Each structure stands twice: as C-alpha cells, then as structure tokens.
C-alpha cells in the first residue's frame, strides 16, 4: 500500500493530519493532499474532476464537519448536509475511478443513546440516538450504509472504522465548536493565566467517556487497511472510560490549574456513557499504546506551543 497513490481526505484536520504523519513514518511518498480551498469535497463536480485526473489507489475518508454539543445543536443543517455530501461524493467517485480500497471514518455517536456498555458493533440501529448529536450521527450512519451498499452491489472494497472520542495535536480548541477535552484544556489554561478561582464545567460531571489519542487511531487505520476486509463496521477505542468530572480534574492537574471546578447541571450532559466494545479489533492484533495521562500532557504541550494560532 505504501508505494501506491493515497488520497487523505481532510488531511488538515485532527484525524487526517495524524494519518498523514503515520503514512510518512511508513515511507509513503505518493500522497494526494488537497486543502478545502483547493478541493471542495461538498462539490460533486470538483470531486469527480479530482478522481478522474489522479485516480488514487487508496483513500482515507477523514474529512467531516465535526464539533461538540453546542456546535451540533446550533448548526444541525450544516452537520447533516455537509457530511452527507462529502462522504457520498468521495465514496462514489472512488468506486467509479478504480480506487482499490477506501476507509471511511465514522464515530461512536452512531450507536443508540442507551446502548449496552461497552457498545458492540451489532447494536447499531437498535434504539434512538442521543438528541444532542443526532444530525451528525445520522450522516455518519448514512456514510457507513453507502459503503456497505457499494460493497454489496459493486464489490467495492470499502471498510468502516468507528472511533471513540479523539484528542491530540491539531485538535479544535474553539470553545464554540470544540469537544469536551480540548474545551477543558483551553478553559483550564486560560483560567490559570487569569488567576480565576473557579472554572465552569458543563453538565453534572457524571457522564462517562472513552478517549483515544489520534495517533493511536491513525495506527489502527493502517492496521485495518492492511488486515480488515468486511462490510461490518469495526470499533476503534481504548477500552476504558472516565467520568467528565474525573477528566476535568485530570486536565486541571495537567494544566496546573488549582482553582475550584464548578459543574453546571443546567447545561446538557449528552449520552450517559459511551464505551466501545473493541474485542473485534483486538482479535485482529491491534491495541492502543498512548495512555490518557501521557496523551493529555503532549496535547497540552502542543496547545501551548500553538496558542497564537488557535482558532478563536
């Protein structure tokens, strides 16, 4: 695979940039990388023209419109529309222009709000979704189903990885659109700098979340491209979770913020628990390596080094 032409859709994002780092570490040199300004993936004609000209042999579909609870409830149409267009355009063009294999990146939010814990792949579509991110979840479920449909009807080799909550260098630290972990890092850092005695944390602090460093995800994606060939989605996670309160205390300690954490129960909690069953991936011979403690420190170091470039 590493000698072939490889298109990483969304290479400037959290996941895409990690995949590019991992590919380059493995010696891949024929990488097809296009920024949003160079290639608008929501435009079918633009995507068609790109694939017709370059015909990538492998595709990592990491491009998506993503965000936390506030972003999802503020821009439901954008989360549904943009993701549907991006993934449909790329998957269809990849099939028609001879791509050997495509990996579609979904999300653990595709599973029901009250799914069994840890969540097995088989619980997909067995219950209602979490309302605070249903627009994004429905788009990702549709992308998974497009991959399955193209495999069944056209024998197109498309596989689907469902990662848990991700974090790491290159994350979105914008407080309007970020997920919980980067938001906590930024809020703790700014509270420390300002000398604030208290810091507000959304929700009750009781929901439990699983976190995976994005470099571990990139490594798992390489493993799946080389060793997985099935229409069923496959979970990618750490296998352990923590409460939001525990996470907030870990972040505060990492950022050396000593003020009081105050939880605001008037803000939404989201899904009560999200822990993935990763036994299928473990059986394929892959396990994560970067602990949450180690990952938090390296992510905070990256945040401080790039603070002047962080999107407001």
C-alpha beads as a LAMMPS data file, in Angstrom:
LAMMPS data file: protein, C-alpha beads

312 atoms
311 bonds

1 atom types
1 bond types

-500.0 500.0 xlo xhi
-500.0 500.0 ylo yhi
-500.0 500.0 zlo zhi

Masses

1 110.0

Atoms # bond

1 1 1 0.000 0.000 0.000
2 1 1 2.725 2.480 0.922
3 1 1 4.109 2.579 -2.637
4 1 1 0.677 3.413 -4.124
5 1 1 -1.071 6.762 -4.589
6 1 1 -3.034 7.604 -1.438
7 1 1 -5.657 10.312 -1.007
8 1 1 -6.212 11.510 2.567
9 1 1 -9.439 13.491 2.515
10 1 1 -9.363 16.048 5.320
11 1 1 -5.591 15.964 5.794
12 1 1 -5.524 19.275 7.704
13 1 1 -7.917 18.044 10.381
14 1 1 -7.231 16.240 13.639
15 1 1 -7.618 12.741 12.180
16 1 1 -6.347 13.414 8.676
17 1 1 -3.131 15.047 9.849
18 1 1 -2.427 12.073 12.137
19 1 1 -2.985 9.649 9.243
20 1 1 -0.567 11.655 7.107
21 1 1 2.056 11.538 9.876
22 1 1 1.636 7.787 10.174
23 1 1 1.814 7.220 6.404
24 1 1 5.001 9.251 6.119
25 1 1 6.560 7.320 9.006
26 1 1 5.898 4.151 6.974
27 1 1 7.585 5.563 3.869
28 1 1 4.549 6.575 1.824
29 1 1 5.614 9.275 -0.621
30 1 1 2.806 9.474 -3.197
31 1 1 0.284 11.269 -1.006
32 1 1 -2.513 13.240 -2.645
33 1 1 -3.342 16.106 -0.295
34 1 1 -5.731 18.964 -1.023
35 1 1 -6.919 21.732 1.289
36 1 1 -10.560 22.775 1.388
37 1 1 -9.670 25.800 -0.731
38 1 1 -8.063 23.545 -3.346
39 1 1 -10.791 20.886 -3.393
40 1 1 -14.325 21.415 -2.096
41 1 1 -15.500 17.927 -1.173
42 1 1 -19.123 19.088 -0.960
43 1 1 -18.971 19.775 -4.718
44 1 1 -19.668 16.654 -6.783
45 1 1 -18.116 18.125 -9.979
46 1 1 -14.937 19.105 -8.111
47 1 1 -14.558 15.657 -6.546
48 1 1 -15.297 13.972 -9.863
49 1 1 -12.620 16.030 -11.598
50 1 1 -10.029 15.241 -8.929
51 1 1 -10.605 11.480 -9.038
52 1 1 -10.744 11.428 -12.833
53 1 1 -7.339 13.108 -13.030
54 1 1 -5.424 11.458 -10.180
55 1 1 -7.176 8.079 -9.655
56 1 1 -5.899 7.408 -6.113
57 1 1 -5.455 3.727 -5.326
58 1 1 -6.222 4.073 -1.611
59 1 1 -8.491 6.588 0.130
60 1 1 -8.733 7.546 3.797
61 1 1 -12.009 9.451 4.162
62 1 1 -11.321 11.552 7.266
63 1 1 -12.972 14.764 6.045
64 1 1 -16.060 15.788 8.008
65 1 1 -17.800 18.676 9.697
66 1 1 -17.354 17.930 13.399
67 1 1 -17.993 19.610 16.740
68 1 1 -19.294 19.245 20.268
69 1 1 -22.771 19.553 21.777
70 1 1 -23.093 23.319 21.258
71 1 1 -21.981 23.141 17.605
72 1 1 -24.326 20.231 16.855
73 1 1 -27.379 21.935 18.270
74 1 1 -26.506 25.286 16.688
75 1 1 -25.894 24.040 13.118
76 1 1 -27.985 20.889 12.564
77 1 1 -28.489 21.517 8.853
78 1 1 -24.774 22.009 8.237
79 1 1 -23.807 18.882 10.164
80 1 1 -26.302 16.768 8.223
81 1 1 -25.961 18.342 4.768
82 1 1 -22.196 18.846 4.587
83 1 1 -21.303 15.392 5.861
84 1 1 -23.799 13.675 3.552
85 1 1 -22.372 15.498 0.549
86 1 1 -18.701 14.956 1.439
87 1 1 -18.922 11.233 2.021
88 1 1 -21.291 10.448 -0.861
89 1 1 -19.187 12.401 -3.349
90 1 1 -15.909 10.781 -2.288
91 1 1 -17.176 7.196 -1.993
92 1 1 -18.956 7.309 -5.355
93 1 1 -16.030 8.899 -7.208
94 1 1 -13.559 6.462 -5.616
95 1 1 -15.603 3.484 -6.812
96 1 1 -16.067 4.798 -10.348
97 1 1 -12.400 5.707 -10.812
98 1 1 -10.867 2.439 -9.688
99 1 1 -9.781 3.011 -6.090
100 1 1 -8.571 -0.313 -4.659
101 1 1 -9.704 0.303 -1.094
102 1 1 -11.396 3.056 0.917
103 1 1 -11.547 3.510 4.673
104 1 1 -14.481 5.567 5.953
105 1 1 -14.153 7.167 9.392
106 1 1 -17.401 7.190 11.332
107 1 1 -17.991 7.874 15.015
108 1 1 -19.136 6.145 18.188
109 1 1 -22.113 8.538 18.234
110 1 1 -23.803 6.305 15.633
111 1 1 -24.863 3.965 18.420
112 1 1 -28.107 4.349 20.419
113 1 1 -28.177 6.657 23.429
114 1 1 -28.922 3.767 25.761
115 1 1 -26.811 1.120 24.034
116 1 1 -25.356 -1.703 26.122
117 1 1 -21.952 -0.875 27.608
118 1 1 -19.429 -1.480 26.228
119 1 1 -21.117 -0.918 22.855
120 1 1 -20.737 -3.738 20.312
121 1 1 -20.967 -3.052 16.591
122 1 1 -24.181 -5.095 16.475
123 1 1 -26.136 -2.503 18.496
124 1 1 -26.237 -0.108 15.526
125 1 1 -29.833 0.964 14.716
126 1 1 -31.322 -0.836 17.713
127 1 1 -32.574 2.285 19.521
128 1 1 -32.965 6.100 19.496
129 1 1 -29.897 8.294 19.085
130 1 1 -28.641 10.941 21.510
131 1 1 -30.619 14.104 20.506
132 1 1 -27.680 16.482 21.024
133 1 1 -25.711 14.959 18.131
134 1 1 -28.306 13.112 16.057
135 1 1 -27.677 15.164 12.902
136 1 1 -24.019 14.199 12.770
137 1 1 -24.816 10.628 13.798
138 1 1 -27.413 10.181 11.051
139 1 1 -24.946 11.466 8.452
140 1 1 -22.275 9.029 9.653
141 1 1 -24.742 6.121 9.670
142 1 1 -25.627 7.023 6.091
143 1 1 -21.932 7.006 5.125
144 1 1 -21.495 3.576 6.666
145 1 1 -24.527 2.307 4.753
146 1 1 -23.249 3.799 1.484
147 1 1 -20.025 1.833 1.961
148 1 1 -21.976 -1.353 2.651
149 1 1 -24.252 -0.790 -0.344
150 1 1 -21.344 -0.178 -2.743
151 1 1 -19.620 -3.299 -1.439
152 1 1 -22.756 -5.430 -1.948
153 1 1 -23.795 -4.056 -5.337
154 1 1 -20.447 -3.178 -6.933
155 1 1 -17.960 -5.257 -4.877
156 1 1 -16.188 -2.022 -3.933
157 1 1 -13.685 -2.619 -1.138
158 1 1 -14.873 -0.040 1.403
159 1 1 -14.392 -0.558 5.144
160 1 1 -15.747 1.480 8.063
161 1 1 -13.935 2.332 11.309
162 1 1 -15.917 3.763 14.235
163 1 1 -13.542 5.619 16.585
164 1 1 -14.367 6.725 20.098
165 1 1 -13.793 10.312 21.325
166 1 1 -10.494 11.550 19.922
167 1 1 -7.944 14.117 21.031
168 1 1 -4.381 15.142 20.283
169 1 1 -2.234 17.660 18.370
170 1 1 -4.200 19.673 15.853
171 1 1 -7.466 19.454 17.794
172 1 1 -10.110 22.196 17.617
173 1 1 -9.812 24.363 20.729
174 1 1 -12.522 26.839 19.716
175 1 1 -14.928 26.945 22.665
176 1 1 -17.951 27.276 20.380
177 1 1 -17.255 24.197 18.291
178 1 1 -14.860 22.003 20.271
179 1 1 -15.394 18.692 22.018
180 1 1 -15.164 18.342 25.785
181 1 1 -11.467 17.518 26.193
182 1 1 -9.933 20.361 24.107
183 1 1 -12.505 22.746 25.598
184 1 1 -11.395 21.783 29.100
185 1 1 -7.724 22.198 28.183
186 1 1 -8.303 25.692 26.876
187 1 1 -10.561 26.754 29.749
188 1 1 -8.115 25.452 32.371
189 1 1 -5.171 27.121 30.647
190 1 1 -6.942 30.493 30.405
191 1 1 -8.238 30.243 33.978
192 1 1 -4.694 29.612 35.192
193 1 1 -3.342 32.598 33.251
194 1 1 -6.091 34.918 34.501
195 1 1 -5.860 33.695 38.083
196 1 1 -9.543 32.713 38.150
197 1 1 -10.535 30.990 41.377
198 1 1 -13.311 28.904 39.757
199 1 1 -13.894 27.221 36.402
200 1 1 -17.281 26.232 34.981
201 1 1 -17.693 22.746 33.526
202 1 1 -20.811 21.940 31.503
203 1 1 -23.256 19.382 32.906
204 1 1 -23.266 17.299 36.056
205 1 1 -19.863 15.677 35.525
206 1 1 -21.381 12.188 35.772
207 1 1 -21.417 11.063 32.091
208 1 1 -18.584 8.698 31.233
209 1 1 -16.459 8.989 28.109
210 1 1 -13.707 6.974 26.474
211 1 1 -10.783 8.837 24.885
212 1 1 -8.285 7.708 22.257
213 1 1 -5.213 9.629 21.150
214 1 1 -5.457 10.437 17.464
215 1 1 -2.019 8.922 16.736
216 1 1 -3.332 5.608 18.064
217 1 1 -6.319 5.939 15.724
218 1 1 -4.002 6.584 12.766
219 1 1 -2.048 3.458 13.624
220 1 1 -5.298 1.475 13.816
221 1 1 -6.334 2.810 10.402
222 1 1 -3.112 1.482 8.863
223 1 1 -3.731 -1.890 10.502
224 1 1 -7.296 -2.033 9.181
225 1 1 -6.308 -1.034 5.649
226 1 1 -3.861 -3.918 5.596
227 1 1 -5.762 -6.572 7.570
228 1 1 -9.530 -5.903 7.504
229 1 1 -11.932 -6.667 4.674
230 1 1 -15.583 -6.809 5.716
231 1 1 -18.727 -4.698 5.393
232 1 1 -19.361 -4.649 9.150
233 1 1 -18.168 -1.501 10.954
234 1 1 -15.326 -2.032 13.403
235 1 1 -14.893 -0.098 16.652
236 1 1 -11.626 1.666 17.487
237 1 1 -11.170 2.664 21.122
238 1 1 -9.107 2.368 24.266
239 1 1 -11.403 0.023 26.170
240 1 1 -11.638 2.130 29.362
241 1 1 -13.584 5.276 30.221
242 1 1 -13.698 8.061 32.818
243 1 1 -16.365 10.411 34.115
244 1 1 -16.360 14.011 32.906
245 1 1 -15.602 15.045 36.496
246 1 1 -12.563 12.751 36.583
247 1 1 -11.463 14.042 33.193
248 1 1 -11.833 17.671 34.308
249 1 1 -9.649 17.018 37.345
250 1 1 -7.023 15.295 35.178
251 1 1 -6.960 18.228 32.763
252 1 1 -6.740 20.747 35.610
253 1 1 -3.798 18.828 37.060
254 1 1 -2.079 18.624 33.653
255 1 1 -2.536 22.374 33.130
256 1 1 -1.501 23.086 36.745
257 1 1 -4.766 24.879 37.452
258 1 1 -5.554 24.799 41.167
259 1 1 -8.916 26.580 41.244
260 1 1 -12.322 25.073 42.004
261 1 1 -14.228 23.162 39.303
262 1 1 -17.929 24.043 39.328
263 1 1 -20.324 21.842 37.378
264 1 1 -23.377 23.454 35.759
265 1 1 -26.275 20.965 35.691
266 1 1 -28.374 23.381 33.605
267 1 1 -26.130 22.542 30.627
268 1 1 -26.709 19.292 28.687
269 1 1 -24.834 16.140 29.633
270 1 1 -25.280 14.260 26.370
271 1 1 -25.182 10.471 26.299
272 1 1 -24.816 8.964 29.810
273 1 1 -21.988 6.648 28.784
274 1 1 -20.022 5.884 25.614
275 1 1 -17.617 2.976 25.894
276 1 1 -16.824 0.858 22.849
277 1 1 -16.514 -2.896 22.694
278 1 1 -13.192 -3.254 20.870
279 1 1 -12.920 -7.040 21.002
280 1 1 -13.235 -7.361 17.215
281 1 1 -10.246 -5.062 16.648
282 1 1 -8.245 -6.707 19.431
283 1 1 -8.810 -10.077 17.733
284 1 1 -7.159 -8.612 14.620
285 1 1 -3.992 -7.996 16.646
286 1 1 -4.187 -4.259 17.374
287 1 1 -4.165 -2.420 20.719
288 1 1 -3.662 1.272 21.598
289 1 1 -0.416 2.424 23.208
290 1 1 -0.842 6.062 24.358
291 1 1 -2.336 6.382 27.854
292 1 1 -4.688 9.248 28.666
293 1 1 -2.178 10.731 31.112
294 1 1 0.604 10.743 28.511
295 1 1 -1.704 11.966 25.758
296 1 1 -3.084 14.823 27.831
297 1 1 0.400 16.122 28.585
298 1 1 1.548 16.021 24.950
299 1 1 -1.721 17.634 23.789
300 1 1 -1.383 20.445 26.323
301 1 1 2.235 20.968 25.272
302 1 1 1.056 21.234 21.651
303 1 1 -1.696 23.671 22.630
304 1 1 0.745 25.963 24.424
305 1 1 3.205 25.846 21.506
306 1 1 0.448 26.823 19.051
307 1 1 -1.637 29.122 21.268
308 1 1 -1.177 32.111 18.977
309 1 1 -2.524 30.109 16.010
310 1 1 -5.552 28.600 17.759
311 1 1 -8.873 29.468 16.151
312 1 1 -10.859 31.799 18.412

Bonds

1 1 1 2
2 1 2 3
3 1 3 4
4 1 4 5
5 1 5 6
6 1 6 7
7 1 7 8
8 1 8 9
9 1 9 10
10 1 10 11
11 1 11 12
12 1 12 13
13 1 13 14
14 1 14 15
15 1 15 16
16 1 16 17
17 1 17 18
18 1 18 19
19 1 19 20
20 1 20 21
21 1 21 22
22 1 22 23
23 1 23 24
24 1 24 25
25 1 25 26
26 1 26 27
27 1 27 28
28 1 28 29
29 1 29 30
30 1 30 31
31 1 31 32
32 1 32 33
33 1 33 34
34 1 34 35
35 1 35 36
36 1 36 37
37 1 37 38
38 1 38 39
39 1 39 40
40 1 40 41
41 1 41 42
42 1 42 43
43 1 43 44
44 1 44 45
45 1 45 46
46 1 46 47
47 1 47 48
48 1 48 49
49 1 49 50
50 1 50 51
51 1 51 52
52 1 52 53
53 1 53 54
54 1 54 55
55 1 55 56
56 1 56 57
57 1 57 58
58 1 58 59
59 1 59 60
60 1 60 61
61 1 61 62
62 1 62 63
63 1 63 64
64 1 64 65
65 1 65 66
66 1 66 67
67 1 67 68
68 1 68 69
69 1 69 70
70 1 70 71
71 1 71 72
72 1 72 73
73 1 73 74
74 1 74 75
75 1 75 76
76 1 76 77
77 1 77 78
78 1 78 79
79 1 79 80
80 1 80 81
81 1 81 82
82 1 82 83
83 1 83 84
84 1 84 85
85 1 85 86
86 1 86 87
87 1 87 88
88 1 88 89
89 1 89 90
90 1 90 91
91 1 91 92
92 1 92 93
93 1 93 94
94 1 94 95
95 1 95 96
96 1 96 97
97 1 97 98
98 1 98 99
99 1 99 100
100 1 100 101
101 1 101 102
102 1 102 103
103 1 103 104
104 1 104 105
105 1 105 106
106 1 106 107
107 1 107 108
108 1 108 109
109 1 109 110
110 1 110 111
111 1 111 112
112 1 112 113
113 1 113 114
114 1 114 115
115 1 115 116
116 1 116 117
117 1 117 118
118 1 118 119
119 1 119 120
120 1 120 121
121 1 121 122
122 1 122 123
123 1 123 124
124 1 124 125
125 1 125 126
126 1 126 127
127 1 127 128
128 1 128 129
129 1 129 130
130 1 130 131
131 1 131 132
132 1 132 133
133 1 133 134
134 1 134 135
135 1 135 136
136 1 136 137
137 1 137 138
138 1 138 139
139 1 139 140
140 1 140 141
141 1 141 142
142 1 142 143
143 1 143 144
144 1 144 145
145 1 145 146
146 1 146 147
147 1 147 148
148 1 148 149
149 1 149 150
150 1 150 151
151 1 151 152
152 1 152 153
153 1 153 154
154 1 154 155
155 1 155 156
156 1 156 157
157 1 157 158
158 1 158 159
159 1 159 160
160 1 160 161
161 1 161 162
162 1 162 163
163 1 163 164
164 1 164 165
165 1 165 166
166 1 166 167
167 1 167 168
168 1 168 169
169 1 169 170
170 1 170 171
171 1 171 172
172 1 172 173
173 1 173 174
174 1 174 175
175 1 175 176
176 1 176 177
177 1 177 178
178 1 178 179
179 1 179 180
180 1 180 181
181 1 181 182
182 1 182 183
183 1 183 184
184 1 184 185
185 1 185 186
186 1 186 187
187 1 187 188
188 1 188 189
189 1 189 190
190 1 190 191
191 1 191 192
192 1 192 193
193 1 193 194
194 1 194 195
195 1 195 196
196 1 196 197
197 1 197 198
198 1 198 199
199 1 199 200
200 1 200 201
201 1 201 202
202 1 202 203
203 1 203 204
204 1 204 205
205 1 205 206
206 1 206 207
207 1 207 208
208 1 208 209
209 1 209 210
210 1 210 211
211 1 211 212
212 1 212 213
213 1 213 214
214 1 214 215
215 1 215 216
216 1 216 217
217 1 217 218
218 1 218 219
219 1 219 220
220 1 220 221
221 1 221 222
222 1 222 223
223 1 223 224
224 1 224 225
225 1 225 226
226 1 226 227
227 1 227 228
228 1 228 229
229 1 229 230
230 1 230 231
231 1 231 232
232 1 232 233
233 1 233 234
234 1 234 235
235 1 235 236
236 1 236 237
237 1 237 238
238 1 238 239
239 1 239 240
240 1 240 241
241 1 241 242
242 1 242 243
243 1 243 244
244 1 244 245
245 1 245 246
246 1 246 247
247 1 247 248
248 1 248 249
249 1 249 250
250 1 250 251
251 1 251 252
252 1 252 253
253 1 253 254
254 1 254 255
255 1 255 256
256 1 256 257
257 1 257 258
258 1 258 259
259 1 259 260
260 1 260 261
261 1 261 262
262 1 262 263
263 1 263 264
264 1 264 265
265 1 265 266
266 1 266 267
267 1 267 268
268 1 268 269
269 1 269 270
270 1 270 271
271 1 271 272
272 1 272 273
273 1 273 274
274 1 274 275
275 1 275 276
276 1 276 277
277 1 277 278
278 1 278 279
279 1 279 280
280 1 280 281
281 1 281 282
282 1 282 283
283 1 283 284
284 1 284 285
285 1 285 286
286 1 286 287
287 1 287 288
288 1 288 289
289 1 289 290
290 1 290 291
291 1 291 292
292 1 292 293
293 1 293 294
294 1 294 295
295 1 295 296
296 1 296 297
297 1 297 298
298 1 298 299
299 1 299 300
300 1 300 301
301 1 301 302
302 1 302 303
303 1 303 304
304 1 304 305
305 1 305 306
306 1 306 307
307 1 307 308
308 1 308 309
309 1 309 310
310 1 310 311
311 1 311 312
